[in-house]
Amino acid sequence: MKLTIDRERWLRGEGSTNSKLLRLSDGKMCCLGFYCIALGLSQEQIREVNSPIGVADKLLAKGIWMVAPVSSEELSGGVRRDVDIGAGNLMEINDSVIEMPDKREKLIAEEFVKHGVNVEFVN
């Protein structure tokens, strides 16, 4: 799968408290927001969602790797989901303050390719 991330609409390097799959205030998306849209989720479904956990049922229904159920021993009152380690890595890389933009892009592309996703950055 090919994923295109538009730098003009890409939300990055602002820390996890400001990051969203799709931030309503300016329409910017983190890398996983772009991926969710490419997978067929709507902007409405990902708007103001902090992480893939917020759309876990939709991702699991599509068989997407970004979320996984927690083991039954850890459950307390319902099915709990956790972020896949790859998605967690992408969230950390996307949201952290990195001085060199090329380094962030390289790290994100390297993580996505582990899941069969080739990333192209444009604009």
Secondary structure, DSSP 8 states (H G I E B T S, - for coil): -EEEEEGGGB--SS-TTT--SB-TTT--B-HHHHHHHHTT--HHHHBT--SGGGGHHHHHHTT-TTEEE--GGG-SSS--EEE-HHHHHHHHHHHS--S-HHHHHHHHHHHHHTTT-EEEEE-
